[in-house]
């Protein structure tokens, strides 16, 4: 039995969820959009057990936590020591604001040490290879999120069609947040209508096939740690869907990912799960997949430089695969994959 009002330990010390909600008095600033902490539950015999509790509010909070719960269940079933065991998702009786929770096992982990590349990438590749889409298609059965932005996850036979809808959906959110940018919009349209069918369509033509694999969906070093008891790598904050497995590495090219941008992680991963044919287009696909992560970050963090990075990458792909007038030329001087530039993620201002 869980206590009616569980005790959550935060940086300020033990506090109940009811107390947190009372303090906020229905007003949730962005840095309080998600409350999380360790819960101590006492059994009838007085024994204690630790859990991890995440609380979010509003319709989007419910979508995000339900998506994390459903994602974590699938990953846990594939590899029970690669993500904390998920126990439940639900809604509190508090009516205003509507408040939701996600409960999982509490695992003491080191989130400051970079994972060992061989160990981490082999486990990640195994998760991808072992997964099976229940429909044989790309997508997911519930909405999931990348940070605070919802994915478009309708089932599709074609990966090119799925990714186009995913990218266009994120770009729409970016325009709503950051405002119009005609050149960006023109480049996005060209990539969506001409580049994606060419670059991703070739994965499923001329007898080629790719398998829909479960991916974490928001994988960078901020969403993984090292289990302090076993020393093994561990995922958390999943926002999954069934995708081309290479999609997982798109975030690793973005400025907010510093550890995984080391080529050793991609190189080791590809030793376990080789690049799809055409192999010589792997880096262009990786660039394309990174645009979703960069635009998603910009949509969640107005004014972020990642919007310019995404635009520059769109220009690169247009130049190479479907040239058009009215956009800028690709500039390698502002390409972080060339310069090595990085940012400090806005962890306290919202989820990535």
VMD Tcl script that draws the C-alpha trace (Angstrom):
set ca {
  {0.00 0.00 0.00}
  {1.23 3.49 -0.83}
  {0.57 6.36 1.58}
  {-2.28 8.71 0.58}
  {0.11 11.65 0.37}
  {3.59 10.29 -0.42}
  {6.63 12.07 0.91}
  {8.92 13.38 -1.81}
  {12.51 14.34 -1.11}
  {13.66 17.41 -3.05}
  {16.76 19.58 -2.85}
  {15.06 21.44 0.00}
  {14.28 18.26 1.95}
  {11.19 16.05 2.42}
  {7.90 17.55 1.24}
  {4.55 16.04 0.32}
  {2.95 16.40 -3.09}
  {-0.05 18.07 -1.43}
  {2.26 20.63 0.14}
  {3.91 21.38 -3.18}
  {0.55 21.88 -4.91}
  {-0.66 24.07 -2.03}
  {2.45 26.24 -2.25}
  {1.92 26.75 -5.98}
  {-1.78 27.60 -5.41}
  {-2.69 26.59 -8.95}
  {0.04 28.74 -10.53}
  {2.72 26.71 -12.30}
  {5.70 28.70 -13.59}
  {7.64 26.88 -16.31}
  {10.37 25.67 -13.96}
  {7.67 23.98 -11.86}
  {5.96 22.36 -14.84}
  {7.39 19.04 -13.69}
  {8.09 18.13 -10.07}
  {10.14 15.05 -9.37}
  {11.81 13.37 -6.45}
  {12.35 10.27 -4.37}
  {9.35 8.81 -2.53}
  {9.64 6.73 0.62}
  {6.70 4.35 1.09}
  {6.13 2.46 4.34}
  {4.50 -0.96 4.33}
  {2.17 -2.33 7.04}
  {5.16 -3.93 8.77}
  {7.05 -0.64 8.89}
  {9.48 -1.56 6.13}
  {10.42 1.16 3.68}
  {10.77 1.09 -0.09}
  {12.04 3.83 -2.37}
  {10.31 4.98 -5.54}
  {10.82 7.76 -8.06}
  {7.82 10.05 -8.56}
  {7.33 12.59 -11.33}
  {4.37 14.98 -11.23}
  {3.16 17.23 -14.05}
  {0.08 19.37 -14.59}
  {-2.40 20.11 -17.36}
  {-3.33 18.20 -20.49}
  {0.21 18.28 -21.83}
  {1.57 17.02 -18.50}
  {-0.72 14.03 -18.77}
  {0.37 13.33 -22.35}
  {4.04 13.59 -21.40}
  {3.90 11.30 -18.37}
  {1.63 8.73 -19.99}
  {4.03 8.65 -22.94}
  {6.99 8.14 -20.62}
  {5.19 5.32 -18.80}
  {4.24 3.49 -22.01}
  {7.75 4.00 -23.43}
  {9.44 2.76 -20.27}
  {7.26 -0.36 -20.14}
  {8.44 -1.42 -23.58}
  {12.12 -0.72 -22.89}
  {11.92 -2.46 -19.51}
  {10.35 -5.53 -21.08}
  {13.22 -5.70 -23.57}
  {15.96 -5.15 -20.99}
  {14.95 -4.91 -17.35}
  {18.25 -3.38 -16.23}
  {18.40 -0.67 -18.90}
  {15.66 1.57 -17.44}
  {14.09 1.86 -13.96}
  {11.07 -0.40 -13.60}
  {7.88 1.55 -14.39}
  {5.01 1.01 -11.93}
  {2.21 3.33 -12.90}
  {0.72 6.44 -14.43}
  {-2.39 8.23 -13.24}
  {-4.16 11.40 -12.24}
  {-4.45 12.96 -8.81}
  {-7.86 13.87 -7.42}
  {-6.80 17.52 -7.44}
  {-9.13 19.18 -9.96}
  {-7.41 22.51 -10.53}
  {-4.97 22.20 -12.05}
  {-5.34 18.68 -13.43}
  {-2.30 16.89 -12.01}
  {-0.71 13.64 -13.21}
  {1.99 11.31 -11.91}
  {4.44 8.71 -13.14}
  {5.89 6.24 -10.64}
  {8.94 4.05 -11.16}
  {11.61 2.25 -9.19}
  {14.19 4.53 -7.60}
  {17.70 3.74 -8.80}
  {20.71 5.47 -7.31}
  {22.72 6.60 -10.31}
  {25.71 8.67 -11.30}
  {24.58 11.25 -13.87}
  {27.92 13.05 -14.17}
  {30.15 10.28 -15.54}
  {30.17 9.56 -19.28}
  {29.13 5.99 -20.11}
  {31.72 3.52 -21.35}
  {31.20 3.62 -25.15}
  {31.43 -0.11 -25.86}
  {29.11 -1.12 -23.02}
  {26.53 1.62 -23.62}
  {26.29 1.37 -27.40}
  {26.11 -2.42 -27.39}
  {23.16 -2.32 -24.97}
  {21.47 0.40 -26.98}
  {21.92 -1.49 -30.25}
  {20.60 -4.67 -28.65}
  {17.48 -2.82 -27.50}
  {16.92 -1.58 -31.05}
  {17.47 -5.00 -32.61}
  {15.32 -6.90 -30.09}
  {12.29 -4.61 -30.40}
  {9.32 -5.46 -32.62}
  {6.72 -2.98 -33.76}
  {3.27 -4.38 -32.88}
  {1.89 -3.18 -36.21}
  {5.03 -3.64 -38.31}
  {4.88 0.10 -38.93}
  {6.64 3.25 -37.74}
  {4.86 5.14 -34.96}
  {3.53 4.57 -31.46}
  {0.21 3.72 -29.80}
  {0.10 6.87 -27.62}
  {1.55 10.36 -27.97}
  {5.04 10.80 -26.54}
  {7.22 13.87 -26.03}
  {10.73 15.12 -26.66}
  {11.09 17.33 -23.60}
  {7.92 19.38 -23.47}
  {7.14 19.05 -27.20}
  {4.74 16.31 -28.32}
  {5.77 13.96 -31.13}
  {3.59 13.22 -34.14}
  {3.47 9.41 -33.93}
  {0.65 8.23 -36.20}
  {1.41 4.79 -37.66}
  {2.99 4.81 -41.13}
  {4.34 2.08 -43.43}
  {6.84 4.52 -44.91}
  {9.65 5.88 -42.73}
  {10.02 8.84 -45.10}
  {6.35 9.76 -44.61}
  {6.59 9.29 -40.84}
  {9.70 11.45 -40.49}
  {8.29 14.16 -42.75}
  {5.20 14.47 -40.53}
  {7.35 14.40 -37.39}
  {9.66 17.15 -38.66}
  {6.87 19.34 -40.05}
  {5.04 19.09 -36.73}
  {8.09 20.25 -34.79}
  {8.75 23.08 -37.25}
  {5.17 24.27 -36.80}
  {5.74 24.49 -33.05}
  {8.95 26.42 -33.67}
  {7.15 29.01 -35.80}
  {4.53 29.44 -33.10}
  {7.25 30.04 -30.51}
  {9.91 31.95 -32.42}
  {7.89 33.63 -35.14}
  {8.14 33.64 -38.95}
  {11.41 33.24 -40.85}
  {10.63 33.02 -44.58}
  {13.97 31.47 -45.58}
  {13.69 28.79 -42.87}
  {10.13 28.04 -43.92}
  {11.17 27.78 -47.58}
  {14.06 25.45 -46.76}
  {11.84 23.32 -44.52}
  {9.26 22.93 -47.27}
  {11.93 21.90 -49.76}
  {13.42 19.34 -47.41}
  {9.97 17.98 -46.57}
  {8.80 17.64 -50.17}
  {12.03 16.87 -52.04}
  {14.94 15.89 -49.79}
  {13.18 13.50 -47.41}
  {11.58 11.41 -50.20}
  {15.00 11.15 -51.86}
  {17.21 10.60 -48.80}
  {14.89 8.47 -46.66}
  {12.78 7.01 -49.43}
  {15.85 5.19 -50.71}
  {15.92 3.18 -47.48}
  {12.78 1.35 -48.59}
  {13.22 1.11 -52.37}
  {15.04 -1.21 -54.78}
  {14.45 -4.15 -52.44}
  {15.83 -2.38 -49.36}
  {13.99 -2.59 -46.05}
  {14.51 -1.08 -42.61}
  {12.99 -2.41 -39.44}
  {10.91 -0.17 -37.16}
  {12.85 -0.17 -33.87}
  {11.86 1.19 -30.50}
  {14.04 4.20 -29.72}
  {14.39 6.22 -26.52}
  {13.30 9.27 -28.46}
  {15.22 11.95 -26.52}
  {18.59 10.34 -25.99}
  {21.47 12.53 -24.94}
  {23.72 12.33 -21.88}
  {21.20 14.27 -19.77}
  {18.74 11.38 -20.00}
  {20.99 8.55 -18.92}
  {23.19 7.62 -15.97}
  {25.30 4.88 -14.45}
  {23.68 2.49 -11.97}
  {25.71 2.95 -8.77}
  {25.09 -0.66 -7.73}
  {25.86 -2.48 -10.98}
  {28.01 0.02 -12.87}
  {25.85 -0.42 -15.97}
  {24.39 2.36 -18.09}
  {20.77 3.28 -17.51}
  {18.17 5.25 -19.49}
  {15.36 7.46 -18.18}
  {12.94 10.16 -19.43}
  {11.97 8.14 -22.50}
  {9.66 9.50 -25.19}
  {9.69 6.54 -27.53}
  {8.30 5.54 -30.89}
  {9.16 2.88 -33.48}
  {11.63 4.47 -35.88}
  {14.65 3.88 -38.09}
  {17.26 2.96 -35.50}
  {19.66 5.65 -36.80}
  {17.16 8.27 -35.65}
  {18.39 7.67 -32.10}
  {21.75 9.23 -32.98}
  {20.27 12.43 -34.40}
  {20.41 14.16 -31.00}
  {24.09 13.30 -30.69}
  {24.92 15.81 -33.43}
  {23.18 18.71 -31.63}
  {24.95 21.39 -29.57}
  {23.20 20.35 -26.35}
  {24.87 16.93 -26.54}
  {28.54 17.17 -25.65}
  {29.46 13.63 -24.52}
  {27.68 11.70 -27.28}
  {29.03 14.04 -29.97}
  {32.33 12.24 -29.58}
  {32.59 10.09 -32.69}
  {33.56 7.10 -30.56}
  {29.92 6.56 -29.56}
  {28.61 6.54 -33.12}
  {31.53 4.41 -34.29}
  {30.97 1.83 -31.54}
  {27.20 1.80 -32.14}
  {27.68 1.08 -35.84}
  {29.89 -1.88 -34.99}
  {26.84 -3.41 -33.29}
  {24.20 -2.18 -35.73}
  {25.72 -1.29 -39.13}
  {24.47 1.70 -41.08}
  {21.62 1.07 -43.48}
  {22.11 1.07 -47.23}
  {23.05 3.37 -48.87}
  {25.88 3.42 -46.31}
  {27.55 6.42 -47.92}
  {24.48 8.52 -47.08}
  {24.61 7.75 -43.35}
  {26.09 11.14 -42.40}
  {23.49 13.01 -44.45}
  {20.73 11.03 -42.76}
  {22.28 11.82 -39.39}
  {22.31 15.52 -40.31}
  {18.66 15.29 -41.34}
  {17.69 13.52 -38.12}
  {19.56 16.13 -36.04}
  {17.36 18.89 -37.47}
  {14.37 17.52 -35.58}
  {16.29 17.68 -32.29}
  {17.63 21.18 -32.95}
  {14.27 22.64 -34.02}
  {12.56 20.91 -31.10}
  {15.04 22.52 -28.70}
  {14.55 25.94 -30.33}
  {10.77 25.58 -30.04}
  {11.17 24.97 -26.32}
  {13.77 27.70 -25.77}
  {12.91 30.90 -27.66}
  {15.92 32.63 -29.17}
  {18.14 29.54 -29.07}
  {21.04 29.41 -31.53}
  {19.97 25.87 -32.44}
  {17.32 27.37 -34.74}
  {20.12 28.82 -36.88}
  {21.97 25.49 -36.76}
  {18.87 23.68 -38.02}
  {18.43 26.21 -40.83}
  {22.07 25.85 -41.89}
  {21.65 22.06 -42.02}
  {18.47 22.44 -44.07}
  {20.43 24.62 -46.51}
  {23.17 21.97 -46.75}
  {20.66 19.25 -47.63}
  {18.85 21.44 -50.14}
  {22.13 22.33 -51.87}
  {23.12 18.68 -52.15}
  {19.82 17.01 -53.02}
  {17.28 19.60 -54.22}
  {18.69 23.11 -54.86}
  {16.31 26.09 -54.75}
  {16.58 29.87 -54.81}
  {15.61 32.10 -51.92}
  {17.62 30.48 -49.13}
  {21.16 31.02 -47.87}
  {24.17 28.97 -48.80}
  {25.34 26.40 -46.27}
  {28.06 27.86 -44.05}
  {30.51 25.36 -42.48}
  {31.77 28.11 -40.16}
  {28.56 27.87 -38.12}
  {28.16 24.10 -38.33}
  {28.81 22.62 -34.85}
  {29.71 19.25 -36.38}
  {32.62 21.11 -38.02}
  {33.49 23.67 -35.34}
  {32.74 21.57 -32.25}
  {30.62 24.37 -30.76}
  {28.31 23.40 -27.91}
  {25.89 24.99 -25.47}
  {24.97 24.48 -21.83}
  {21.44 22.97 -21.96}
  {18.64 24.93 -20.32}
  {17.82 22.19 -17.83}
  {16.12 24.50 -15.34}
  {13.98 26.34 -17.87}
  {12.15 23.35 -19.28}
  {12.77 19.84 -20.42}
  {14.88 19.09 -23.47}
}
mol new
graphics top color blue
foreach p $ca { graphics top sphere $p radius 0.5 }
foreach p [lrange $ca 0 end-1] q [lrange $ca 1 end] { graphics top cylinder $p $q radius 0.2 }
display resetview
